[in-house]
C-alpha cells in the first residue's frame, strides 16, 4: 500500500465497499493491489490516482490529514460514487485511528501505525509498541460500570458474527470485502459507545492487510492474538458484560493532571513500517506513576535518529529529549492520557529539574525486586477481562551478569541465587539503529555486571528487550559511562565504545557455546499452536484439511502424554467443528454459520494462551 495515500476513516471504506455490486466486489482485491503505486499529490494537498483515460479518483483529506467523510473521495467515472475505482483507492489507503478524527489536545501527532506507548504511538498496520502507564492519583473515584444498553449488546453480537466470518475465511480469503464487513461492525460498535471493540477490530484488519501484503516484520502469532482478543471482547460484550476494560475508552482522551514532577528514565526510538519516525521518552513520578512524552511524525529512519536530540514540545521547556531522559520536569497544568502520555496544551508550563540516577528514588524501585515477580504481575494483567492488550508491557529493571552470545541473543543471568538465563533481544531490529550493535559489544564481555531497563517480551520464554543499560553499584567489572550520561546509556541512541568498558581479564577463558532452555519451544504445545495459527492463516478449510492429513492419535497423543489433556481435547474439538459441514438433500450447506467454529477456535486459542503464559512465567522463575 502506498504511503502517499492519506489515512481513511474506517466507515468511509466500509460504505464504499457496501455500495459495490456483487460483480465488482469480486474484482476489488485485484484493483486495490494495482492502484496504490500511481498516486500523485497536488499542491493543495489532494491525492489523485488515475485508472486509464476515463477515471480519476481524487482524495481531499481534511485539516487533520484524514479522509473522514465520503464527500472527500470522488471519482470522475460514470458509476461514481458506486464504482470500483473509488473503493479500490480507499482500500489501498491506511486506516485512520479514531484519535485522528476531530479536535485533539495540541501535541505532536502520533500515527496509527506506530507503537502506542513506546507504545508512545500505535503499532504499525499489522504489527505493534511500548508501555502501560499509570494516570496520576489525583483523579475522581471511578464510577461503577453502567449496564450495557440493547444497542451495545446488539453491536457486539454483530461484531461477533463479522469476526467469526473473518476467522473462517482466514488470511487467504480475508480480502477487502471481509475487511469491510469488520469495519462496518467496528463503526457500529463505536456509535454504540464501545471504543475498545472498535480498536480490537482495527488491529485485526491491519494484521490481515499486512499478512496479505506479506509485509516484513509481521508475526502470525500477533494476528492470532488480535483475533483472540477481538472474539473474546465481542463474546463477553454480547453476553452483557459491562466491564470497563471491555467497553474501553476513547483513545488519547487527555484529562487535567494538575501539577506533576517527573524524572527521566530513558528514551526510545520509534520507527514505523509506514514512514513515521520519532522518539518516546519514558518518565517516572515520585509516587511510581509512569508517564511518557512522544514526538512521532512522518520522516522514517532519519526522523527517528534525529528526534532523540530534538526539543521537547511541552510547556515551553528548554530541554531536548536527550536531556529529559537524564533530567526531569516540574509541570503545572499537565494534561495526561489514560496511557500516561503527557500532552502539550496551551496552559501547560514546565520547568527543568536536575536528573536523578537509577540508584536513587524513584527509579531505584524498578530494580528493587526480582524480575520474575514483575513479569508475573504483567502476565496476570494480560489474563484480565479485556484479554491481550494493544499496548506493550511496562518497563522493568534488573541487575544481570553477561554470560555470552547465542545467535542474535545476548544471554545474561540475574544477580541473585538460582537465577535462570535471560535472553536480551534488540528493542528494534533495524540495522541503522544501535540496539543490535550495542548488544553484540556487551556480549563480548562475559562476566560484566550491568543494570538493564527494558520491556519483557511476554510471548517468549525469559526474554527482555532492553532500552537502556547502566553500571551495577559497587561492582568492579561493570560499565564505566561518562559522568554526563548520569549512569545509563540509551541503547537506541548512545553507542557503547571500548572506553565505556573495564579492562578485560588478563587471560579470559573462551566462552563455550551456550543455549538457554526454552520451555515454550520444548513443550508439545507447539502442536496446538500450529493448529490455532493454521486457522488464522488458512481459515476453516485449512484446519479441516490439516486434520484429515494427520491421524488424531499421532497429532494429539504427545499432548495427552505430557499431561496437556485439555489442550488435546480442545484441539480435537476444533478440528471436528472445522470439518462439520452438514448438507441437505440438494447439497447445500445446512448450517453455513461460522459461529460454532469461532467458539471452538476461541476456546482452543484461549487455553493455549493461558498455558503459554504459565510457561513464560516459569521461565523467569528461579531454578531450584
Secondary structure, DSSP 8 states (H G I E B T S, - for coil): --TTS-EE-HHHHHHHHHTS-HHHHHHHHHHHHHHGGG-EE-TTS-EEEEETTTEEEEE---TTSEE-SGGGEEE-STTTTSSHHHHHHHHHS-B--GGGSS---S-----TTS-TT---S---TT----------S-S----------HHHHHHHHHHHHHHHHHHHHHHHH--HHHHHHHHHHHHHHHHTT-HHHHHHHHHHHHHHHHHHTT-TT--HHHHHHHHHHHHHHHHHHHTT---HHHH---TT--EEEEEEEEEEEEEEEEE-TTSEEEEEEEEEETTS-EEEEEEEEE-HHHHHHHGGGSB--STT---BHHHHHTSEEEEEEEEE-TT-BEE--TT-EEEEE----TTSTTGGGGGSS-HHHHHHHHHHHHTSTT-S-SS---EEEEEEEEEEEETTEEEEEESSTT--EEEE--SS--TTSTHHHHHHHHHTSTT-EEEEEEEE-TTSTTEEEEEEEEE-TT-SSB----GGGTT-EETTT----GGGS----TT-----------HHHHSTHHHHHHHHHHHHHHHHHHHHHHHHHS-HHHHHHHHHHTT-HHHHHHHHHHHHHHT---B-TTS-BS---SHHHHHHHHHHHHHHHHHHHHHHHHHHS---
